[in-house]
C-alpha cells in the first residue's frame, strides 16, 4: 500500500482530478481513478499520468481496485445542491453515495474522504445525510464531518463544502478538523491579476493560445445570471466557480452591476463585460498553470473546473490525514 511515491489511494468520481492533485501534493500516490464522464478522461489521464476506469461506479467490483490505504471522492452533488431540484437520495445520482460505501465496506482501507455541497446538510436532506453517516460507522469507521469554506484554505473563492472523513476503528482516532491549517483570504488581484486579457470563444476552443485555456465563453447572459450581482472587485475573493460557462463569474474588469428590481440586475454599461476565462476559473480553483484542460467544447472546460475540488483546499485536508496515518503506522512498527 506504500511505495516511494507515497501511500496508495483510490479516487472515485475523479473528474479532472482536483482532489487527486491535492492528495498527490501532500505525499499520497493515486493508483486508481474512476469516472464515467467522457469529458474529463483526456484531461485526467494527461495530467495525472494514470489510466482512468471509465465505467460507472455501479459496475466497479472490489477486486477491480488495487490495495490502497485510502479512498477519496466527491459523489455527484447535483441531487443535494441548494441551486438544483433538491431530490437528494430520490435521484439516481444521490444514490451513488451508497455505491461508494459498498466498495469501501469490502476493501476497508485505513481512511476515506467524501466531499459534497453544503446542501447535503440542509434541513431537507439532513435525515438522509445522518443515515449515510451511520452506515459509514456501521462498517467500522470513526467518522467526523464539517462544513468548510475554501476561502479559509489558500483558495481565492467563497465555496462551502461538506467534508466527511472516516478513520478505520483500529486507528483509535477521529479526524480533528480543528487541526487544519487555515490561511488568510486571497484576493482576485493576487490570483489572476497578472494574466493578460483573454481570448473570446463562442463554443469551440481556440486552436492556439499563448496561455493554455485562457479563453472566455461569449454569448448572452440568462435571466438567472442577471438575477443578482455577479461581479467582485479585485480586492475581493471570487464567487463560487460553478460547473458551466454560462454561470461563470464576471471578470473584475467588467463594469459594475446595478439592481433594477427584485431578482433583476443590469450592467452600468455594455462595454467591457466578460466572463472569467477557463484559465482564470482554474486559478480560482487553485489548479497550477501547467495543468492543461482538454475539451472540444469550451463549456466542458468550465464544467471540469466547477465540478472539481479546489486543489489547495484538498491539499490542506490531505496533509493532516497523512500526518495522522504516519503517526499510526510509525507506532505500529515500533
C-alpha positions as CSV (number, residue, x, y, z in Angstrom):
1,X,0.0,0.0,0.0
2,X,3.0,2.3,0.2
3,X,5.8,2.8,-2.3
4,X,8.4,5.5,-3.0
5,X,5.7,7.7,-4.3
6,X,3.7,7.6,-1.1
7,X,0.6,5.9,0.4
8,X,-1.6,4.4,-2.4
9,X,-5.1,5.9,-2.7
10,X,-8.1,5.1,-4.9
11,X,-10.1,8.0,-6.3
12,X,-13.8,8.0,-7.3
13,X,-15.9,10.5,-9.3
14,X,-12.5,11.8,-10.2
15,X,-13.3,14.4,-12.9
16,X,-10.3,16.4,-13.8
17,X,-8.7,15.4,-10.5
18,X,-8.5,18.5,-8.3
19,X,-8.9,16.3,-5.2
20,X,-6.4,13.8,-6.6
21,X,-3.8,16.6,-7.2
22,X,-4.3,17.9,-3.6
23,X,-3.6,14.4,-2.3
24,X,-0.6,13.9,-4.6
25,X,0.8,17.3,-3.5
26,X,0.5,16.0,0.1
27,X,2.6,12.9,-0.5
28,X,0.0,10.4,-1.5
29,X,0.0,8.3,-4.7
30,X,-3.2,8.0,-6.7
31,X,-3.1,4.4,-8.1
32,X,-6.7,4.1,-9.3
33,X,-9.3,6.5,-10.5
34,X,-12.8,6.2,-11.8
35,X,-15.3,8.5,-13.6
36,X,-17.8,7.7,-16.4
37,X,-18.0,11.2,-17.8
38,X,-16.1,11.1,-21.1
39,X,-15.5,14.9,-21.0
40,X,-12.8,14.5,-18.3
41,X,-11.0,11.5,-19.4
42,X,-8.2,13.0,-21.6
43,X,-7.6,15.8,-19.1
44,X,-7.3,13.4,-16.2
45,X,-5.0,10.9,-17.9
46,X,-2.7,13.5,-19.4
47,X,-2.3,15.5,-16.2
48,X,-2.1,12.6,-13.7
49,X,-0.3,10.0,-16.0
50,X,-2.8,7.4,-15.0
51,X,-5.5,5.5,-17.0
52,X,-8.9,6.2,-15.6
53,X,-11.6,3.4,-15.2
54,X,-14.3,4.7,-17.5
55,X,-17.2,2.7,-16.1
56,X,-20.0,3.8,-13.8
57,X,-19.1,3.1,-10.2
58,X,-22.2,0.8,-10.2
59,X,-20.2,-1.6,-12.4
60,X,-16.9,-1.5,-10.4
61,X,-16.2,-4.6,-8.4
62,X,-14.0,-4.6,-5.2
63,X,-11.4,-6.8,-7.0
64,X,-11.0,-4.1,-9.7
65,X,-9.5,-1.8,-7.1
66,X,-5.8,-2.3,-6.1
67,X,-4.8,-2.5,-2.5
68,X,-4.8,1.1,-1.1
69,X,-4.6,2.8,2.2
70,X,-7.5,5.2,1.5
71,X,-10.5,6.2,-0.7
72,X,-11.3,9.7,-1.7
73,X,-14.1,11.1,-3.9
74,X,-16.9,13.5,-4.3
75,X,-20.2,11.7,-5.3
76,X,-22.2,13.8,-7.8
77,X,-23.6,16.8,-5.9
78,X,-26.5,18.0,-8.2
79,X,-29.0,15.9,-6.2
80,X,-28.1,17.8,-3.0
81,X,-27.5,21.3,-4.3
82,X,-29.5,24.2,-3.0
83,X,-29.5,25.6,-6.5
84,X,-30.9,22.4,-8.0
85,X,-34.1,20.4,-7.6
86,X,-33.1,19.1,-4.2
87,X,-34.1,15.5,-5.0
88,X,-31.3,14.0,-2.8
89,X,-31.4,10.3,-2.4
90,X,-34.5,10.1,-4.7
91,X,-32.2,11.0,-7.6
92,X,-30.1,8.1,-9.0
93,X,-27.1,10.4,-8.7
94,X,-27.8,10.8,-5.0
95,X,-27.8,7.0,-4.6
96,X,-24.2,6.9,-5.8
97,X,-23.1,7.7,-2.2
98,X,-24.1,4.1,-1.4
99,X,-22.1,2.7,-4.2
100,X,-19.0,4.4,-2.7
101,X,-20.0,2.8,0.6
102,X,-20.4,-0.6,-1.0
103,X,-16.8,-0.6,-2.2
104,X,-15.5,0.9,1.0
105,X,-17.1,-1.9,3.0
106,X,-15.4,-4.6,1.0
107,X,-11.9,-3.0,0.7
108,X,-11.8,-1.5,4.3
109,X,-8.9,1.0,3.7
110,X,-7.5,2.9,6.7
111,X,-9.4,6.0,5.8
112,X,-11.9,7.6,3.4
113,X,-12.8,11.1,2.4
114,X,-16.1,12.1,0.8
115,X,-16.8,15.7,-0.4
116,X,-20.2,17.3,-1.2
117,X,-22.1,20.5,-1.4
118,X,-23.5,22.4,1.6
119,X,-27.0,21.4,0.5
120,X,-26.5,17.8,1.7
121,X,-26.7,19.1,5.4
122,X,-29.7,21.4,4.9
123,X,-32.9,20.7,6.7
124,X,-34.4,18.8,3.8
125,X,-31.5,16.3,3.4
126,X,-30.1,16.1,6.9
127,X,-32.1,12.9,7.8
128,X,-30.6,11.1,4.7
129,X,-27.2,12.5,5.4
130,X,-27.3,11.2,9.0
131,X,-28.3,7.8,7.7
132,X,-25.2,7.8,5.4
133,X,-23.0,8.7,8.4
134,X,-24.5,5.9,10.4
135,X,-23.7,3.5,7.5
136,X,-20.1,4.6,7.5
137,X,-19.9,4.0,11.2
138,X,-21.6,0.6,10.9
139,X,-18.9,-0.8,8.6
140,X,-16.2,0.1,11.1
141,X,-15.1,3.8,10.8
142,X,-14.8,6.6,13.3
143,X,-16.5,9.4,11.3
144,X,-16.4,13.2,11.6
145,X,-17.6,15.9,9.2
146,X,-17.7,19.6,8.9
147,X,-19.0,22.3,6.6
148,X,-15.9,24.2,5.4
149,X,-15.3,27.3,3.2
150,X,-12.4,27.1,0.7
151,X,-11.6,30.8,1.2
152,X,-10.0,29.8,4.5
153,X,-7.6,27.4,2.8
154,X,-5.4,29.3,0.3
155,X,-8.2,29.5,-2.2
156,X,-9.5,32.8,-3.5
157,X,-13.1,31.7,-3.6
158,X,-16.3,31.6,-1.5
159,X,-17.1,27.9,-1.7
160,X,-18.8,25.9,1.1
161,X,-18.3,22.2,1.0
162,X,-19.1,19.3,3.4
163,X,-16.1,17.1,4.1
164,X,-16.7,13.7,5.7
165,X,-13.6,11.8,6.9
166,X,-13.6,8.3,8.3
167,X,-10.7,6.5,10.1
168,X,-10.9,2.8,10.4
169,X,-11.6,1.9,14.0
170,X,-8.2,0.2,14.7
171,X,-6.6,3.6,14.2
172,X,-8.3,4.5,17.5
173,X,-8.7,8.2,16.5
174,X,-11.1,10.5,14.7
175,X,-10.1,13.2,12.2
176,X,-9.8,16.5,14.1
177,X,-10.9,19.4,11.8
178,X,-9.6,21.9,14.3
179,X,-6.1,20.8,13.3
180,X,-6.5,22.0,9.8
181,X,-4.1,24.8,8.8
182,X,-6.1,27.8,7.7
183,X,-4.8,30.8,5.7
184,X,-5.5,34.5,5.1
185,X,-8.1,35.3,2.4
186,X,-6.6,35.6,-1.1
187,X,-7.9,38.4,-3.5
188,X,-8.7,38.2,-7.2
189,X,-5.8,40.6,-7.8
190,X,-3.4,38.1,-6.2
191,X,-4.9,35.1,-8.0
192,X,-5.4,36.3,-11.6
193,X,-4.2,39.9,-11.7
194,X,-1.1,39.0,-13.7
195,X,-3.0,37.4,-16.6
196,X,-3.4,39.4,-19.8
197,X,-6.9,39.9,-21.5
198,X,-8.3,36.5,-22.5
199,X,-9.5,35.4,-26.0
200,X,-13.2,35.1,-26.7
201,X,-14.7,31.7,-27.7
202,X,-18.3,31.1,-28.7
203,X,-18.3,27.3,-28.1
204,X,-15.4,25.7,-29.8
205,X,-11.9,26.3,-28.3
206,X,-9.3,28.4,-30.0
207,X,-6.6,26.4,-31.6
208,X,-3.6,28.4,-30.4
209,X,-3.4,30.3,-27.2
210,X,-0.3,31.9,-25.6
211,X,-1.6,30.8,-22.2
212,X,-3.4,27.4,-22.3
213,X,-7.1,27.6,-21.7
214,X,-7.1,31.4,-21.4
215,X,-10.3,31.9,-23.3
216,X,-13.7,33.0,-22.1
217,X,-17.2,32.0,-23.3
218,X,-19.1,34.6,-25.1
219,X,-22.9,35.0,-25.6
220,X,-25.8,36.5,-23.7
221,X,-26.5,36.2,-20.0
222,X,-29.5,34.3,-18.8
223,X,-32.2,35.8,-16.6
224,X,-30.9,33.5,-13.8
225,X,-27.4,35.0,-14.2
226,X,-28.9,38.5,-14.2
227,X,-30.9,37.9,-11.0
228,X,-28.1,39.0,-8.7
229,X,-24.8,40.7,-8.7
230,X,-22.1,38.5,-10.4
231,X,-19.1,40.8,-10.2
232,X,-16.5,41.1,-7.5
233,X,-13.8,43.8,-7.1
234,X,-10.1,43.0,-7.5
235,X,-9.7,43.3,-3.7
236,X,-12.3,40.6,-3.1
237,X,-12.2,36.8,-3.4
238,X,-14.4,35.1,-6.1
239,X,-17.9,33.8,-6.1
240,X,-18.1,30.0,-6.3
241,X,-16.9,28.7,-9.6
242,X,-19.9,26.7,-11.0
243,X,-19.9,23.8,-13.4
244,X,-20.9,25.8,-16.5
245,X,-19.6,28.6,-18.6
246,X,-22.9,30.5,-18.7
247,X,-22.8,30.8,-14.9
248,X,-19.1,31.8,-14.7
249,X,-18.4,34.9,-12.5
250,X,-17.7,38.1,-14.2
251,X,-14.1,39.2,-14.6
252,X,-13.3,42.1,-12.2
253,X,-12.5,44.4,-15.1
254,X,-16.2,44.2,-16.1
255,X,-18.4,47.2,-15.3
256,X,-20.4,47.2,-12.1
257,X,-23.9,45.8,-12.0
258,X,-26.9,47.7,-10.5
259,X,-30.1,46.4,-9.1
260,X,-33.2,47.3,-11.1
261,X,-35.8,45.3,-9.1
262,X,-36.2,42.1,-7.2
263,X,-34.1,39.4,-8.9
264,X,-33.1,41.7,-11.8
265,X,-29.8,43.4,-12.3
266,X,-28.2,45.3,-15.2
267,X,-24.7,46.3,-16.2
268,X,-24.0,50.0,-15.8
269,X,-22.5,49.9,-19.3
270,X,-22.3,47.3,-22.0
271,X,-18.6,47.8,-22.9
272,X,-16.0,45.5,-21.4
273,X,-18.4,42.9,-20.0
274,X,-16.9,39.4,-20.0
275,X,-16.9,36.2,-18.0
276,X,-13.8,34.8,-16.4
277,X,-11.7,32.6,-18.7
278,X,-11.3,28.9,-18.3
279,X,-7.7,29.5,-17.1
280,X,-8.9,32.2,-14.6
281,X,-11.5,29.8,-13.3
282,X,-8.8,27.2,-12.9
283,X,-6.6,29.6,-11.0
284,X,-9.6,30.4,-8.7
285,X,-9.8,26.6,-8.1
286,X,-6.0,26.7,-7.5
287,X,-5.0,24.4,-10.4
288,X,-1.4,25.3,-11.4
289,X,-0.9,26.8,-14.9
290,X,0.8,23.6,-16.1
291,X,-2.4,21.7,-15.5
292,X,-3.9,21.7,-19.0
293,X,-7.6,21.1,-19.6
294,X,-8.6,19.3,-22.9
295,X,-12.0,19.8,-24.4
296,X,-13.9,20.0,-27.7
297,X,-16.4,22.5,-26.2
298,X,-15.4,25.4,-24.0
299,X,-18.4,24.7,-21.8
300,X,-16.7,21.4,-20.8
301,X,-13.6,23.2,-19.6
302,X,-15.7,25.2,-17.2
303,X,-17.6,22.1,-16.2
304,X,-14.5,20.2,-15.3
305,X,-13.2,23.1,-13.2
306,X,-16.5,23.8,-11.5
307,X,-17.0,20.2,-10.6
308,X,-13.5,19.8,-9.1
309,X,-12.4,20.1,-5.5
310,X,-10.2,23.1,-5.1
311,X,-6.6,21.8,-5.1
312,X,-5.2,23.8,-2.2
313,X,-8.3,23.0,-0.1
314,X,-7.8,19.3,-0.8
315,X,-4.1,19.6,-0.1
316,X,-4.7,21.1,3.4
317,X,-7.0,18.3,4.3
318,X,-4.8,15.5,2.8
319,X,-1.8,16.9,4.7
320,X,-3.5,16.4,8.0
321,X,-4.7,13.0,7.1
322,X,-1.1,12.0,6.1
323,X,0.2,13.2,9.5
324,X,-2.4,11.1,11.3
325,X,-1.7,8.0,9.2
326,X,2.1,8.3,9.5
327,X,1.7,8.6,13.3
328,X,-0.4,5.4,13.4
329,X,1.9,3.5,11.1
330,X,5.1,4.5,12.8
331,X,3.6,3.5,16.2
332,X,2.5,0.2,14.7
333,X,6.1,-0.7,13.6
334,X,7.8,0.4,16.9
